[in-house]
Structure formats: C-alpha cells, structure tokens
Amino acid sequence: MILEEISLKLQAGKAKDVAALVQQAIDEGIPAQTILEEGLVDGMNVIGEKFKNNEVFVPEVLVAARAMNKGSQLLKPLLVAEGVKASGKVCIGTVQGDLHDIGKNLVKMMLEGKGLEVIDLGTDVSPETFVNTAKDQNCQIIACSALLTTTMGVMADVVKAAEAAGIRDQVKIMIGGAPVTEDYCRQIGADAYTPDAASAADKAMEFCSEMSA
Ligand code: B1M
C-alpha cells in the first residue's frame, strides 16, 4: 500500500522517492491529511523509536527529517484552504534551546490551512521574542512547540514574560510537542495544550472567534 511505502522510504531517508510517492498518492485522490498522518508521520514515529533505542543515529534522523519536509511541502497547498481570509494572527516557534521544527512546521501548515496568518519565528526562540512579536504584530495567539524535556520549561517563561509585558489578557498561549501534557499546561498557566497539529488548528480557530466576538 502506498502509505506504507511512503513511511518506509521516509525511514530510509529517500527524499526524492518520498516526494514521488506523495505526489502519486495525491494523484490517486488520497486525502492530504491521511497521507500526512499514515505515511509521513508514521515513518517519523518509527525513526523516533529507533533513535530512542540507539538503532539509528543523528545522521539517519536528519535525512528522514529532510524527506519528511519534502513530502509535507507537497501537501501544504492541499492543507491550506484556498482564498480563506485570515481571521486571526498567530506567532509560532520552537522554544529556546530546542531545534526540532518538524512538528512546529506541521502546526504552522494546519493553522494556515484554517486561514490564520502565521508569523514563523523558527527554532530556538526566546520568551522575549515570542512576547515582543505578539505585542508588536497584534497576535491573538502565541504558539510554542518543545520536543525536549529540558526545554519545555521555557514555555513557563513565555507565560511569565507575557504577564510581565502586560499582554497576558490579550493573548492566548498554546503549547504542544511530544513531552508536553495537559497537566503541564495547567501547571504553568498556559491557555491550551493540544496533542497534534490538527487539534492545535481547531483550538486556535476557537480562540480567534472567541476573541473577535
Ligand atoms: Co531529537 N530528540 N534530539 N532530533 N528527535 C527527540 C525529541 C527524542 C524524544 C528522541 C529519543 O530519544 N527518543 C529526544 C528527546 C528526549 C527528551 O527530551 N525526553 C531527542 C533528543 C535527546 C535530541 C538531542 C538532544 C540528541 C543529541 O544531540 N544527543 C538533540 C537536541 C538538539 C536540540 O534541539 N537542541 C536532537 C536532535 C535532533 C535532530 C536535529 C537530529 C532531529 C531534528 C530535525 C528537525 O526537527 N529539523 C531530531 C528528531 C527528528 C527527533 C525525533 C526522532 C522526531 C521528532 C519529530 O520531528 N517527530 C524525536 C523522537 C520522537 O519524537 N519520536 C526526537 C515528528 C513530528 C511530526 O512530531 O514534533 O512531536 P512532533 O509534533 C507533533 C506533536 O507533538 C504536535 O503536533 C505534531 C504532529 O501533529 N505538536 C504540537 C508539536 N508542536 C506543537 C505545538 C502545538 C500543538 C501541537 O501548539 C502550539
């Protein structure tokens, strides 16, 4: 089955093959969301498990990540709804000290798919950069991604920085990433934790319509 092939080629780091298979899957009419989750994300999850067990190492993970990006770029136009007017503004980034950006890029893609305007701050983003951007650009939402247990604490600093800057009541702070939990969200006083990119986009839409009401 083509989705399994995509997953296997991604695990092997074959970016060109992944791109060709993703295109084929699109042409066959498989929904972009399904290709993303059952092909690309599935492959990345296998790599993650192997990385954890020392069966593959950083170079293999990097080529898999490159293949993932190549495949998801092809899906982007399909996930991004055409002609939808921006109904809110979000600044997104991976927190300071953390360079993982695949999940963050997926969240960005899904937010854009809902018609939201997204300012991508990249990786290794300081609490001050999140807060200053939200303030200067009038963002309704700050979206933070963290993949390391050692960096998720920066999310608490983002909440504190927003309080210190006096914008805490004007901005919703959304958090996510593999080590992040609902409990942690409550503990640091952020506004929402969502486990995946699609639910992050739904929640962001909910916040934006609440805030514009
Ligand atoms: Co890193 N890494 N890594 N890594 N890496 C993990 C995260 C790890 C779990 C691997 C492991 O040991 N099993 C482990 C963390 C352990 C821990 O903290 N508990 C780890 C480690 C230790 C490290 C290094 C320290 C390794 C080293 O150098 N010794 C190092 C740190 C570098 C740094 O950041 N300072 C490192 C480096 C790297 C690479 C550079 C090689 C590469 C990153 C490439 C890149 O991103 N451009 C990499 C990768 C690829 C991984 C794994 C294998 C895959 C991560 C990924 O992209 N997953 C990962 C293992 C794993 O997660 N299974 C691992 C796919 C992606 C789609 O999922 O990002 O979780 P994810 O996003 C999901 C959800 O979490 C959610 O939506 C997405 C899907 O819908 N989500 C949000 C994400 N952000 C959200 C925000 C939201 C809402 C939802 O709201 C705002």
Residues whose N, C-alpha, C, O or C-beta is under 5 A from the ligand:
A	BS01	B1M	M44 N45 I47 G48 E49 F51 K52 V58 V61 L62 A65 G97 D98 L99 H100 D101 I102 G103 K104 V107 A143 C144 S145 L147 L148 T149 T150 M174 I175 G176 G177 A178 T194 P195 D196 A197 A200
